[in-house]
């Protein structure tokens, strides 16, 4: 069954020596999820972090904490509350969720080219996010720290939306607009930032310099600067140069490398050599 597939994925990582595992999207709902995760945590002495679209909902949808569609907005809030409750049950102290979108789109369009839709007003979207965030912060209490992750504005979405960027918080300036309305912690995804900077005509290094000291939590992977590809960091000179430039004491990194175990291992070893 489904449960066996996920258990096996976690076990493969655990047996390969990865004891800190971030649980994210790309999975489907099944009943025994919590029990299985608790069991694996105990057997392998794992530490989990939860991210965005986890646990998988019974019916797939795109989380958008800025949605002006009341139904989708409430579904997004409920999902995040469920994730925060699961964090508490699994002893996970961090939960990161993507900044909102000015459009609502389908799960099938996630990470791909999104068809043209009417773009919502930025201020209205930020106000929605703020209301949701206050509710989630209350739900998290002191046990779980919440983070907002920068969105990725890819080349194919730039071709559709031009200068009408449909994503909240993709770069430093939009972070300032976003965060002045609400005090929230930032989860900085370097791969997203590299792609967005390229689409927005900004300097990646300059963006990193402005944002790197604002947080203690990072996502990292390699790409060509046009799309988020979740490749090894070995192939990405920009990412390697960032790792060489700053001090990473007491920082949390998640490797989002989806191109196989070999590339995950080489990225892990390289990252380890840079941050310790």
C-alpha positions in Angstrom: 0.0 0.0 0.0 0.8 3.7 0.0 2.2 3.6 3.5 4.8 1.1 2.5 6.1 3.4 -0.3 6.6 6.3 2.2 8.0 4.1 4.9 10.5 2.8 2.4 11.5 6.3 1.3 12.2 7.4 4.9 14.0 4.1 5.6 16.2 4.5 2.5 17.3 7.9 3.7 17.7 6.7 7.3 19.8 3.7 6.2 21.9 6.0 4.0 22.8 7.9 7.2 20.5 10.9 6.9 18.9 11.3 10.3 17.4 14.8 9.9 14.6 14.5 7.3 12.4 17.3 6.1 8.9 16.0 5.1 7.4 17.9 2.3 4.9 17.6 -0.7 4.7 15.0 -3.4 2.9 12.4 -1.3 -0.6 11.2 -0.9 -2.8 10.8 2.2 -3.1 7.5 4.0 -4.4 6.7 7.5 -1.4 5.3 9.3 0.9 8.2 8.4 1.5 9.5 12.0 2.0 6.0 13.5 4.5 5.1 10.8 6.5 8.3 11.2 6.6 7.9 15.0 7.8 4.3 14.6 10.5 5.2 12.1 11.6 8.1 14.3 12.1 5.7 17.2 13.8 2.9 15.3 16.2 5.2 13.4 16.5 8.0 16.0 15.3 10.6 13.4 14.6 14.3 13.7 11.8 15.6 11.4 11.1 19.0 10.0 7.8 19.6 8.3 7.4 21.8 5.3 4.5 23.5 3.4 2.4 20.7 1.9 2.8 18.1 4.6 0.9 16.1 5.8 -0.7 15.3 2.5 -4.4 16.3 2.5 -7.1 13.8 1.4 -7.8 15.9 -1.7 -5.0 17.8 -3.3 -5.1 21.6 -3.7 -2.7 24.5 -3.8 -2.0 26.1 -0.4 -2.4 29.8 -0.7 -2.6 31.7 2.5 -3.3 34.9 0.5 -6.2 33.5 -1.5 -9.2 35.8 -2.0 -11.3 32.7 -2.6 -12.8 32.0 0.9 -13.0 28.3 0.5 -9.4 27.9 -0.7 -8.2 30.3 2.0 -9.9 28.4 4.8 -8.6 25.1 3.4 -5.1 26.5 3.4 -5.3 27.7 7.0 -6.8 24.4 8.1 -4.0 22.5 6.3 -1.3 24.5 8.0 -3.0 24.1 11.4 -2.9 20.3 10.9 0.7 20.5 9.9 1.5 22.5 13.1 -0.3 19.9 15.2 1.7 17.1 13.5 4.9 19.1 14.2 4.0 19.0 17.9 3.3 15.2 17.8 6.5 14.5 16.0 8.7 16.8 18.0 9.5 19.0 15.1 10.3 22.6 16.1 10.2 24.3 12.6 7.4 24.6 10.1 8.0 26.6 6.9 5.2 27.6 4.4 5.4 29.5 1.1 4.5 33.1 1.0 1.1 33.6 -0.7 0.2 34.0 -4.4 -1.8 36.7 -6.2 -3.5 34.0 -8.3 -5.0 30.6 -7.4 -3.8 27.7 -9.5 -4.0 24.0 -9.7 -1.7 21.4 -8.1 -0.9 20.2 -11.6 0.6 23.6 -12.5 2.8 23.7 -9.4 6.4 24.2 -10.3 5.4 24.4 -14.0 4.1 27.0 -16.4 0.9 28.5 -14.9 -1.8 29.6 -17.3 -2.7 33.3 -17.4 -5.1 34.4 -14.7 -6.2 37.7 -13.2 -3.7 38.9 -10.7 -5.1 40.0 -7.3 -4.2 43.2 -5.6 -1.0 42.9 -3.6 -2.2 44.7 -0.5 -5.4 42.7 -0.3 -3.3 39.5 -0.6 -0.9 40.6 2.1 -3.8 41.4 4.5 -5.2 37.9 3.9 -1.8 36.4 4.7 -1.4 38.5 7.8 -4.8 37.3 9.2 -3.9 33.7 8.5 -0.5 34.1 10.0 -1.8 35.5 13.2 -4.1 32.5 13.5 -1.3 30.1 12.8 1.1 31.7 15.2 -1.5 31.4 17.9 -1.9 27.7 17.1 1.8 27.1 17.1 2.3 28.7 20.5 5.9 28.3 21.8 6.4 24.8 20.5 6.8 25.4 16.8 8.6 28.2 15.0 6.9 29.3 11.8 8.8 30.5 8.8 7.7 32.1 5.5 9.6 30.9 2.4 10.4 33.0 -0.7 8.5 32.0 -3.8 10.1 31.2 -7.2 9.4 33.3 -10.2 10.5 31.1 -13.1 11.4 32.0 -16.7 8.2 30.3 -18.1 6.0 32.2 -15.6 7.8 35.4 -16.4 6.9 34.8 -20.1 3.2 34.6 -19.2 3.0 37.3 -16.5 5.8 39.7 -17.6 6.2 42.5 -15.1 3.0 41.6 -13.2 4.7 39.1 -10.8 1.9 36.9 -9.4 3.9 35.8 -6.3 4.3 37.6 -3.0 7.8 37.7 -1.6 10.3 36.6 -4.3 13.2 39.0 -3.5 14.5 41.5 -0.9 12.2 44.5 -1.9 9.1 42.4 -1.9 10.2 40.9 1.5 10.3 44.4 2.9 6.7 45.1 1.6 5.6 41.7 2.9 7.2 41.7 6.3 6.5 45.3 7.4 2.9 44.2 7.7 3.6 41.3 9.9 6.5 40.1 12.0 7.4 36.7 10.6 10.6 34.6 10.2 12.1 34.0 6.9 13.0 30.7 5.3 15.4 31.6 2.5 15.5 29.2 -0.4 18.7 30.0 -2.4 17.5 28.1 -5.4 14.3 30.0 -5.6 16.1 33.3 -5.0 18.5 32.6 -7.9 15.7 31.9 -10.4 13.6 34.9 -9.2 16.6 37.3 -9.3 17.2 36.2 -12.9 13.6 36.7 -13.9 13.4 40.1 -12.1 16.7 41.3 -13.5 18.4 41.5 -10.1 21.9 40.4 -8.9 21.7 37.1 -7.1 24.8 37.9 -4.9 23.4 41.3 -4.0 20.1 39.8 -3.0 21.8 37.1 -0.9 23.9 39.8 0.8 20.8 41.7 1.9 18.9 38.6 3.1 21.3 36.1 4.4 21.6 37.6 7.9 17.9 37.9 8.4 17.4 34.2 9.1 18.8 30.9 10.5 17.0 28.5 8.1 17.8 27.8 4.5 16.8 25.6 1.6 19.5 24.8 -1.0 19.8 23.0 -4.3 21.3 23.7 -7.8 19.7 25.0 -11.0 20.3 26.8 -14.2 18.8 30.1 -13.0 15.8 29.8 -15.2 13.7 27.1 -13.4 13.8 25.5 -9.9 15.4 22.1 -10.8 16.4 20.6 -7.5 19.8 19.5 -8.8 23.0 18.8 -7.0 24.7 21.9 -5.5 28.0 20.6 -7.2 26.8 21.9 -10.6 25.9 25.3 -9.3 28.8 27.9 -9.2 26.5 30.6 -7.8 25.4 28.4 -4.9 28.9 27.2 -4.1 30.2 30.8 -4.1 27.4 31.7 -1.5 28.5 28.8 0.7 32.1 30.0 0.6 31.2 33.7 1.3 29.3 33.6 4.6 29.5 32.2 8.1 27.0 29.4 8.7 27.3 28.9 12.5 24.1 27.7 14.1 22.2 27.7 10.8 19.7 25.0 9.6 20.0 23.8 6.0 17.7 21.5 4.0 19.1 20.0 0.9 16.3 19.7 -1.8 18.2 17.5 -4.3 15.8 15.2 -6.2 18.2 13.8 -8.8 19.2 10.6 -7.1 21.1 9.3 -4.0 24.6 9.9 -5.5 24.0 13.5 -6.0 22.3 13.9 -2.6 25.4 12.3 -0.9 27.9 14.5 -2.8 25.8 17.6 -2.1 25.6 16.6 1.6 29.3 16.0 2.0 30.1 19.3 0.2 27.6 21.2 2.3 28.9 19.6 5.5 32.4 20.7 4.6 31.3 24.3 4.1 29.1 24.8 7.2 31.1 23.0 9.9 
